[in-house]
């Protein structure tokens, strides 16, 4: 069993910054990728950014240039630095881990609210 615990969400004003952290624990043998998804009110869950074990990254167009994903393989931890936040970034952010065998796991989610 794999457990993902997110932290770092909260309320921030437009233009502000937050850093999300996701720590994976449990029966982790080999991680293929870790990433962040979000679900905005009334919308489907969508990819924000992910990063492979080799460091390759992908970003949603809406966050390119503002968000940065990074990873500490030794700590099984992934981070999402979010700068220049906009009200439309308001969402529940979920961490995801995919193993080399193709199994996927989700965290419980952390709320990010961007509002003045």
C-alpha contacts under 8 A as a table, 3 or more apart, distances in Angstrom:
res1	aa1	res2	aa2	distance
1	X	26	X	5.68
1	X	27	X	5.39
1	X	28	X	7.93
2	X	24	X	6.85
2	X	25	X	5.76
2	X	26	X	4.60
2	X	27	X	5.60
2	X	28	X	6.48
2	X	105	X	7.01
3	X	24	X	5.62
3	X	25	X	5.24
3	X	26	X	6.00
3	X	105	X	7.73
3	X	106	X	8.00
3	X	107	X	7.06
4	X	22	X	6.35
4	X	23	X	5.64
4	X	24	X	4.57
4	X	25	X	6.57
4	X	95	X	7.00
4	X	96	X	7.75
4	X	105	X	7.60
4	X	106	X	6.57
4	X	107	X	4.63
4	X	108	X	7.46
5	X	22	X	5.39
5	X	23	X	5.37
5	X	24	X	6.63
5	X	95	X	7.90
5	X	107	X	5.76
5	X	108	X	6.97
6	X	20	X	6.96
6	X	21	X	5.53
6	X	22	X	4.32
6	X	23	X	6.65
6	X	94	X	7.48
6	X	95	X	6.71
6	X	107	X	6.55
6	X	108	X	7.25
6	X	109	X	6.45
6	X	110	X	6.28
7	X	20	X	5.74
7	X	21	X	5.27
7	X	22	X	6.50
7	X	110	X	6.48
8	X	18	X	6.86
8	X	19	X	5.73
8	X	20	X	4.51
8	X	21	X	6.16
8	X	110	X	7.50
9	X	18	X	7.03
9	X	19	X	7.51
9	X	20	X	6.29
9	X	110	X	5.44
9	X	111	X	5.37
9	X	112	X	4.94
9	X	113	X	7.94
10	X	18	X	7.97
10	X	110	X	7.95
10	X	111	X	6.14
10	X	112	X	5.02
10	X	113	X	6.10
11	X	112	X	6.15
11	X	113	X	4.73
11	X	114	X	5.90
11	X	115	X	7.13
12	X	16	X	6.00
12	X	17	X	7.18
12	X	18	X	7.64
12	X	112	X	7.84
12	X	113	X	6.29
12	X	114	X	4.99
12	X	115	X	6.28
12	X	116	X	7.62
13	X	16	X	5.49
13	X	85	X	7.67
13	X	114	X	5.39
13	X	115	X	5.01
13	X	116	X	4.98
14	X	84	X	6.97
14	X	85	X	5.40
14	X	86	X	5.10
14	X	87	X	6.33
14	X	114	X	5.74
14	X	115	X	6.00
14	X	116	X	6.50
15	X	83	X	7.00
15	X	84	X	4.14
15	X	85	X	4.87
15	X	86	X	6.39
16	X	83	X	6.15
16	X	84	X	5.49
16	X	85	X	5.50
17	X	81	X	7.47
17	X	82	X	5.38
17	X	83	X	4.41
17	X	84	X	6.24
17	X	85	X	6.19
18	X	81	X	6.19
18	X	82	X	5.23
18	X	83	X	6.75
19	X	79	X	6.87
19	X	80	X	5.57
19	X	81	X	4.46
19	X	82	X	5.93
20	X	79	X	5.50
20	X	80	X	4.97
20	X	81	X	6.45
20	X	82	X	7.89
21	X	77	X	7.04
21	X	78	X	5.95
21	X	79	X	4.59
21	X	80	X	6.58
22	X	77	X	5.51
22	X	78	X	5.28
22	X	79	X	6.35
22	X	95	X	6.31
23	X	75	X	7.52
23	X	76	X	6.01
23	X	77	X	4.52
23	X	78	X	6.74
24	X	28	X	7.99
24	X	76	X	5.40
24	X	77	X	6.19
25	X	28	X	6.77
25	X	76	X	7.35
28	X	31	X	7.08
28	X	99	X	7.99
29	X	99	X	7.77
30	X	99	X	5.69
30	X	100	X	5.82
31	X	34	X	7.57
31	X	53	X	6.75
31	X	97	X	7.11
31	X	98	X	6.07
31	X	99	X	4.30
31	X	100	X	5.71
32	X	52	X	5.90
32	X	53	X	5.56
32	X	97	X	7.67
32	X	98	X	5.53
32	X	99	X	4.80
32	X	100	X	4.78
33	X	50	X	6.86
33	X	51	X	5.60
33	X	52	X	4.23
33	X	53	X	5.74
33	X	97	X	5.92
33	X	98	X	5.29
33	X	99	X	6.89
34	X	50	X	5.68
34	X	51	X	5.62
34	X	52	X	6.56
34	X	78	X	6.69
34	X	95	X	7.34
34	X	96	X	5.57
34	X	97	X	4.44
34	X	98	X	6.34
35	X	47	X	7.97
35	X	48	X	7.66
35	X	49	X	5.62
35	X	50	X	3.76
35	X	51	X	6.00
35	X	69	X	7.84
35	X	78	X	7.17
35	X	95	X	5.77
35	X	96	X	5.20
35	X	97	X	6.56
36	X	47	X	6.39
36	X	48	X	5.48
36	X	49	X	5.41
36	X	50	X	6.10
36	X	80	X	7.58
36	X	93	X	6.63
36	X	94	X	5.58
36	X	95	X	4.67
36	X	96	X	6.02
37	X	45	X	6.49
37	X	46	X	5.33
37	X	47	X	4.37
37	X	48	X	4.95
37	X	49	X	6.98
37	X	93	X	5.69
37	X	94	X	5.10
37	X	95	X	6.38
37	X	96	X	7.30
38	X	45	X	5.42
38	X	46	X	5.47
38	X	47	X	6.58
38	X	48	X	6.52
38	X	91	X	5.90
38	X	92	X	5.45
38	X	93	X	4.25
38	X	94	X	5.79
39	X	43	X	6.14
39	X	44	X	5.83
39	X	45	X	4.27
39	X	46	X	6.34
39	X	91	X	5.33
39	X	92	X	5.35
39	X	93	X	6.60
40	X	43	X	5.25
40	X	44	X	7.18
40	X	45	X	7.28
40	X	89	X	7.69
40	X	90	X	6.35
40	X	91	X	4.28
40	X	92	X	6.54
41	X	91	X	6.70
47	X	50	X	7.69
47	X	59	X	7.61
47	X	60	X	6.44
48	X	59	X	5.77
48	X	60	X	5.16
48	X	63	X	7.13
49	X	57	X	7.01
49	X	58	X	5.31
49	X	59	X	4.33
49	X	60	X	6.26
49	X	69	X	6.55
50	X	57	X	5.59
50	X	58	X	5.41
50	X	59	X	6.85
50	X	69	X	6.88
51	X	54	X	7.85
51	X	55	X	5.70
51	X	56	X	5.40
51	X	57	X	4.41
51	X	58	X	6.62
51	X	69	X	7.00
51	X	70	X	7.15
51	X	71	X	7.38
52	X	55	X	5.08
52	X	56	X	5.22
52	X	57	X	6.59
53	X	56	X	7.55
53	X	73	X	7.45
55	X	71	X	7.81
57	X	69	X	7.47
59	X	63	X	6.65
59	X	64	X	5.99
60	X	63	X	5.63
60	X	64	X	6.42
61	X	64	X	5.34
63	X	66	X	5.43
63	X	67	X	5.61
64	X	67	X	6.20
65	X	68	X	7.75
66	X	82	X	6.17
66	X	83	X	5.15
66	X	84	X	6.06
66	X	85	X	7.69
67	X	80	X	6.72
67	X	81	X	5.48
67	X	82	X	4.47
67	X	83	X	5.97
68	X	80	X	5.68
68	X	81	X	5.06
68	X	82	X	6.62
69	X	78	X	7.23
69	X	79	X	5.62
69	X	80	X	4.57
69	X	81	X	6.34
70	X	78	X	5.79
70	X	79	X	5.22
70	X	80	X	6.58
71	X	76	X	7.63
71	X	77	X	5.78
71	X	78	X	4.30
71	X	79	X	6.08
72	X	75	X	5.46
72	X	76	X	6.01
72	X	77	X	5.23
72	X	78	X	6.29
73	X	76	X	4.91
73	X	77	X	6.50
74	X	77	X	7.84
82	X	85	X	6.58
85	X	89	X	6.46
85	X	114	X	6.75
86	X	89	X	5.38
86	X	90	X	7.57
86	X	114	X	6.13
87	X	90	X	5.64
87	X	113	X	7.35
87	X	114	X	4.72
87	X	115	X	5.86
88	X	114	X	7.57
89	X	112	X	7.56
89	X	113	X	7.45
89	X	114	X	6.71
90	X	111	X	7.78
90	X	112	X	5.40
90	X	113	X	4.58
90	X	114	X	5.45
91	X	111	X	6.06
91	X	112	X	5.51
91	X	113	X	6.62
92	X	109	X	5.85
92	X	110	X	5.39
92	X	111	X	4.37
92	X	112	X	6.02
93	X	109	X	5.29
93	X	110	X	5.25
93	X	111	X	6.20
93	X	112	X	6.97
94	X	106	X	6.69
94	X	107	X	5.69
94	X	108	X	6.62
94	X	109	X	4.38
94	X	110	X	6.57
95	X	106	X	5.78
95	X	107	X	5.12
95	X	108	X	7.88
95	X	109	X	6.92
96	X	104	X	6.96
96	X	105	X	5.60
96	X	106	X	4.70
96	X	107	X	6.43
97	X	104	X	5.65
97	X	105	X	5.24
97	X	106	X	6.68
98	X	102	X	5.99
98	X	103	X	5.51
98	X	104	X	4.39
98	X	105	X	6.48
99	X	102	X	5.18
99	X	103	X	5.29
99	X	104	X	6.56
100	X	103	X	7.49
